[in-house]
Amino acid sequence: MYLKNTWYVACTPDEINDKPLGRQICGERIAFYRGENNQVAAVEDFCPHRGAALSLGFVENGNLVCGYHGLAMGCDGKTVSMPMQRVGGFPCIKSFPVIERYGFIWVWPGDASLADPALIPHLEWAVSNEWAYGGGMYHLNCDYRLMIDNLMDLTHETYVHPESIGQDEIDEAPVNTRVEGDTVITSRFMHNIQAPPFLANAMRANGLNPDKPVDRWQISRFTPPSHILINVGVAYAGQGGFDADPSVKVSAVVVDFITPETENSHWYFWGMARHFKADDAELTERIRKNQGEIFAQDLGVLEAQQKNLAGHPERRLLMLNIDSGGVQARRMIDRLVQEEQRELV
């Protein structure tokens, strides 16, 4: 169950710089490539001649050329040419609205007539010199909503990531969940504690004393269709926490764009936007590497969870107070999907 009339992150620009990319998004097999004037394009990954995957071909003169028999496909889904053939009567294939923005390639897999570029969320950290960003992508064989559950309930950090971002105080701090319009917000605040290793290293990198007690915050914000941005950080204890002066804290946004592939698999675009030492490229790469290792620990947990749930669809799961963020996000997705389906009738 997923929305289709919305924008998803499909890939990063470097994935299509040299050759086409085939990727399934919300059940749609799509070929991404750079057409005329280096503009990104997206068409159905299906050659109208014999059904070959166009993404296995190459780009020539701004067109996507099928690597099977040389059919050249335009960005609008119309066949441009084919050796020794008249192509005027060839059927069109689907083309998809696609935009390159904020360091990502965004695609609209639903009704193209409804695609509005203004609906792509504004990402201030992607356009400000005060922020630095580094990230990556994982493919997971599980329902994308399991990842939403995971990111809206950070209690698991104590158990899945004990050597990096987990600590006992997470379990001991109360969780607050609220809904504001089409945003679900789950927050947790910890006071007068020691920073866990990952954040202690960030403090050290920012010239702060990692041994001093800190106040820590985690604020997860879900917005449809499946985007989660998490404000995280620590500040010297008693200095205002999240609102503390930048000189006594380290703060960042954990970036999570979750793109369904099928009902039971998804693409996970992860990263961290850092609001300190923005000009330190070496620090950006070090944090990116460490964060990638942390997120990799979630993969095995979620894929095993998917297998269990698929094997026992009759079992009812417990819903605790710590699950409230994920539950509210799922309810929002369900409502929006139902509304979208009613509009199609």
For each residue, the residues with C-beta under 8 A, 3 or more apart:
1: 145 263 333 334 337
2: 26 144 225 226 260 263 333 337
3: 6 26 110 224 225 333 336 337 340
4: 26 109 110 111 340
5: 108 110 111 114 340
6: 3 108 110 119 224 225
7: 99 106 107 108 115 119 120 225
8: 25 26 106 107 108 109 225 226 257 259 260
9: 104 105 106 257 259 267 269
10: 23 25 30 32 42 98 104 105 106 107 259 267
11: 15 16 21 23 32 104 105 137
12: 15 103 104 105 137 269
13: 16 17 40 100 103 104 105
14: 17
15: 11 12 21 32 105
16: 11 13 19 20 21 32 33 34 40 105
17: 13 14 34
18:
19: 16 33 58 59
20: 16 31 32 33 54 55 56 57 58 59 64
21: 11 15 16 31 32 33 55
22: 29 30 31 32 45 53 54 55 56
23: 10 11 30 32 55 261 267
24: 27 28 29 30 261 262
25: 8 10 28 30 107 109 259 260 261 267
26: 2 3 4 8 109 110 259 260 261
27: 24 109 260 262 263
28: 24 25 44 94 96 109
29: 22 24 44 45 46 53
30: 10 22 23 24 25 42 43 44 45 96 107 109
31: 20 21 22 42 43 44 45 53 54 55 64
32: 10 11 15 16 20 21 22 23 40 41 42 55 98 105 107
33: 16 19 20 21 40 41 42 55 59 64
34: 16 17 38 39 40 41 59
35: 38 39 40 41 59 62 63 64 74 75
36: 39 61 62 75
37: 62
38: 34 35
39: 34 35 36 75
40: 13 16 32 33 34 35 98 99 100 105
41: 32 33 34 35 64 75 95 98
42: 10 30 31 32 33 95 96 97 98 107
43: 30 31 54 64 73 75 77 93 94 95 96
44: 28 29 30 31 54 77 93 94 95 96
45: 22 29 30 31 53 54 55
46: 29 51 52 53 54 93
47: 50 51 52 53 54 66 68 69 71 73
48: 71 79 90 91 92 93
49: 52 66 68 69 71 82 90
50: 47 68 69
51: 46 47
52: 46 47 49 56 66 67 68 69
53: 22 29 31 45 46 47 56
54: 20 22 31 43 44 45 46 47 57 64 66 73
55: 20 21 22 23 31 32 33 45
56: 20 22 52 53 67 68
57: 20 54 64 65 66 67 68
58: 19 20 64 65 67
59: 19 20 33 34 35 62 63 64 65
60: 63 65 72
61: 36 72
62: 35 36 37 59 75
63: 35 59 60 72 73 74 75 80 81
64: 20 31 33 35 41 43 54 57 58 59 72 73
65: 57 58 59 60 70 71 72 73
66: 47 49 52 54 57 69 70 71 72 73
67: 52 56 57 58
68: 47 49 50 52 56 57 71
69: 47 49 50 52 66 82 83
70: 65 66 82 83
71: 47 48 49 65 66 68 79 81 82 85 87 90
72: 60 61 63 64 65 66 79 80 81 82
73: 43 47 54 63 64 65 66 77 78 79 80 93
74: 35 63 77 78 79 80
75: 35 36 39 41 43 62 63 95
76: 92 95
77: 43 44 73 74 92 93 94 95
78: 73 74 90 92
79: 48 71 72 73 74 82 87 90 92
80: 63 72 73 74 87
81: 63 71 72 85 87
82: 49 69 70 71 72 79 85 87 90
83: 69 70
84:
85: 71 81 82
86: 89
87: 71 79 80 81 82 90
88:
89: 86
90: 48 49 71 78 79 82 87
91: 48
92: 48 76 77 78 79
93: 43 44 46 48 73 77
94: 28 43 44 77
95: 41 42 43 44 75 76 77 112
96: 28 30 42 43 44 107 108 109 112
97: 42 107 108 112 115
98: 10 32 40 41 42 105 106 107 108
99: 7 40 105 106 117 120
100: 13 40 104 105 106
101: 104 106 117 120
102: 120 123 126 127
103: 12 13 126 133
104: 9 10 11 12 13 100 101 257 269
105: 9 10 11 12 13 15 16 32 40 98 99 100
106: 7 8 9 10 98 99 100 101 120
107: 7 8 10 25 30 32 42 96 97 98
108: 5 6 7 8 96 97 98 112 114 115
109: 4 8 25 26 27 28 30 96
110: 3 4 5 6 26 114 115 340
111: 4 5 114 115
112: 95 96 97 108 115
113:
114: 5 108 110 111
115: 7 97 108 110 111 112 119
116: 119
117: 99 101 120
118:
119: 6 7 115 116
120: 7 99 101 102 106 117
121: 223 227
122:
123: 102 126 127
124: 127 128 131
125: 128 131 133 253 273 275
126: 102 103 123 131 133 273
127: 102 123 124
128: 124 125 131
129: 278
130: 275 278
131: 124 125 126 128 273 274 275 278
132: 273 274 277 278 279 280 281 283 284
133: 103 125 126 255 271 272 273 274 284
134: 271 272 284 285 287 288 291
135: 255 269 270 271 272 288 291
136: 269 270 271 288 292
137: 11 12 267 268 269 270
138: 267 268 270 295 296 299
139: 261 265 266 267 268
140: 147 265 266 267 268 299 302 303
141: 264 265 303 306
142: 146 147 264 265 266 302 303 305 306
143: 146 263 264 266 306 309
144: 2 147 148 226 258 259 260 266
145: 1 148 149 326 329 330 333
146: 142 143 149 150 302 305 306
147: 140 142 144 150 151 256 258 266 268 298 302
148: 144 145 151 152 222 226 228 258 326 329 330
149: 145 146 152 153 323 326 329 330
150: 146 147 153 156 298 301 302 326
151: 147 148 154 220 222 228 230 256
152: 148 149 184 186 220 222 228 325 326 329
153: 149 150 156 175 186 322 323 325 326
154: 151 157 170 188 218 220 230
155: 158 170 171 175 322
156: 150 153 159 160 161 298 301
157: 154 160 161 165 166 167 170
158: 155 161 162 166 167 168 170 171
159: 156 162 166
160: 156 157 166 297 298 301
161: 156 157 158 164 165 166 294 297
162: 158 159 166 167
163: 166 197
164: 161 196 197 198 290 293 294
165: 157 161 196 197 198 199 294
166: 157 158 159 160 161 162 163 170 196
167: 157 158 162 170 193 194 196
168: 158 171 172
169: 172 173 190 193 216
170: 154 155 157 158 166 167 173 188 190 218
171: 155 158 168
172: 168 169 190
173: 169 170 188 189 190
174: 188
175: 153 155 186 187 188 321 322 324 325
176: 186 187 188
177: 184 185 186 187 324 325 328
178: 184 185
179: 183 184 185 328 332
180: 183 185
181:
182: 223 224 332
183: 179 180 221 222 223
184: 152 177 178 179 221 222 325 328 329 332
185: 177 178 179 180 219 220 221 222 325
186: 152 153 175 176 177 219 220 324 325
187: 175 176 177 217 218 219 220
188: 154 170 173 174 175 176 217 218 219
189: 173 215 216 217 218 241 242
190: 169 170 172 173 193 215 216 217
191: 215 237 241
192: 213 214 215 237 238
193: 167 169 190 213 214 215 216 237
194: 167 200 211 213 214
195: 199 200 203 210 214 216 234
196: 164 165 166 167 199 200
197: 163 164 165 200 201
198: 164 165 201 202 290 294
199: 165 195 196 202 203 214 216 232 233 234 250
200: 194 195 196 197 203 204 210
201: 197 198 204 205 210 290
202: 198 199 205 206 234 250 252 276 287
203: 195 199 200 206 208 209 210 214 234 250
204: 200 201 207 208 210
205: 201 202 250 276 277 280 283
206: 202 203 250 276 277
207: 204
208: 203 204 212 236 248 249 250
209: 203 212
210: 195 200 201 203 204
211: 194
212: 208 209 236 237
213: 192 193 194 236 237
214: 192 193 194 195 199 203 234 235 236 237
215: 189 190 191 192 193 234 235 236 237 238 239 241 244
216: 169 189 190 193 195 199 233 234
217: 187 188 189 190 231 232 233 234 241 242
218: 154 170 187 188 189 230 231 232
219: 185 186 187 188 230 231 232 242
220: 151 152 154 185 186 187 228 229 230 325
221: 183 184 185 228 229 230 231
222: 148 151 152 183 184 185 226 227 228 325 328 329 332
223: 121 182 183 227 228 229
224: 3 6 182 227 332 333 336
225: 2 3 6 7 8 333 336
226: 2 8 144 148 222 257 258 259 260 333
227: 121 222 223 224 256 257 258
228: 148 151 152 220 221 222 223 256 258
229: 220 221 223 253 254 255 256
230: 151 154 218 219 220 221 253 254 256
231: 217 218 219 221 242 251 252 253
232: 199 217 218 219 251 252 253 254
233: 199 216 217 242 249 250 251 252
234: 195 199 202 203 214 215 216 217 249 250
235: 214 215 239 240 241 242 244 248 249 250
236: 208 212 213 214 215 239 244 248 249
237: 191 192 193 212 213 214 215
238: 192 215
239: 215 235 236 244 245 248 249
240: 235 243 244 245
241: 189 191 215 217 235 244
242: 189 217 219 231 233 235 251
243: 240
244: 215 235 236 239 240 241 248 249
245: 239 240 248 249
246: 249 251 275 276
247:
248: 208 235 236 239 244 245
249: 208 233 234 235 236 239 244 245 246
250: 199 202 203 205 206 208 233 234 235 276
251: 231 232 233 242 246 275 276
252: 202 231 232 233 272 273 274 275 276
253: 125 229 230 231 232 272 273 275
254: 229 230 232 270 271 272 291
255: 133 135 229 269 270 271 272 273
256: 147 151 227 228 229 230 268 269 270
257: 8 9 104 226 227 268 269 270
258: 144 147 148 226 227 228 266 267 268 269
259: 8 9 10 25 26 144 226 266 267 268 269
260: 2 8 25 26 27 144 226 263 265 266
261: 23 24 25 26 139 265 266 267
262: 24 27 265
263: 1 2 27 143 260
264: 141 142 143 306 310
265: 139 140 141 142 260 261 262
266: 139 140 142 143 144 147 258 259 260 261
267: 9 10 23 25 137 138 139 140 258 259 261
268: 137 138 139 140 147 256 257 258 259 295
269: 9 12 104 135 136 137 255 256 257 258 259
270: 135 136 137 138 254 255 256 257 291 292 295
271: 133 134 135 136 254 255 288 291
272: 133 134 135 252 253 254 255 287 288 291
273: 125 126 131 132 133 252 253 255
274: 131 132 133 252 277 278 283 284 287
275: 125 130 131 246 251 252 253 278
276: 202 205 206 246 250 251 252
277: 132 205 206 274 280 283
278: 129 130 131 132 274 275
279: 132
280: 132 205 277 283 284
281: 132 284 285
282: 285 286
283: 132 205 274 277 280 286 287
284: 132 133 134 274 280 281 287 288
285: 134 281 282 288 289
286: 282 283 289 290
287: 134 202 272 274 283 284 290 291
288: 134 135 136 271 272 284 285 291 292
289: 285 286 292 293
290: 164 198 201 286 287 293 294
291: 134 135 254 270 271 272 287 288 294 295
292: 136 270 288 289 295 296
293: 164 289 290 296 297
294: 161 164 165 198 290 291 297 298
295: 138 268 270 291 292 298 299
296: 138 292 293 299
297: 160 161 293 294 300 301
298: 147 150 156 160 294 295 301 302
299: 138 140 295 296 302 303
300: 297 303 304
301: 150 156 160 297 298 304 305
302: 140 142 146 147 150 298 299 305 306
303: 140 141 142 299 300 306 307
304: 300 301 307 308
305: 142 146 301 302 308 309
306: 141 142 143 146 264 302 303 309 310
307: 303 304 310 311
308: 304 305 311 312
309: 143 305 306 312 313 315
310: 264 306 307 313
311: 307 308
312: 308 309 315
313: 309 310
314:
315: 309 312
316:
317:
318: 323
319: 323 327
320: 323
321: 175 324
322: 153 155 175
323: 149 153 318 319 320 326 327
324: 175 177 186 321 327 328
325: 152 153 175 177 184 185 186 220 222 328 329
326: 145 148 149 150 152 153 323 329 330
327: 319 323 324 330 331
328: 177 179 184 222 324 325 331 332
329: 145 148 149 152 184 222 325 326 332 333
330: 145 148 149 326 327 333 334
331: 327 328 334 335
332: 179 182 184 222 224 328 329 335 336
333: 1 2 3 145 224 225 226 329 330 336 337
334: 1 330 331 337 338
335: 331 332 338 339
336: 3 224 225 332 333 339 340
337: 1 2 3 333 334 340 341
338: 334 335 341 342
339: 335 336 342 343
340: 3 4 5 110 336 337 343 344
341: 337 338 344 345
342: 338 339 345
343: 339 340
344: 340 341
345: 341 342
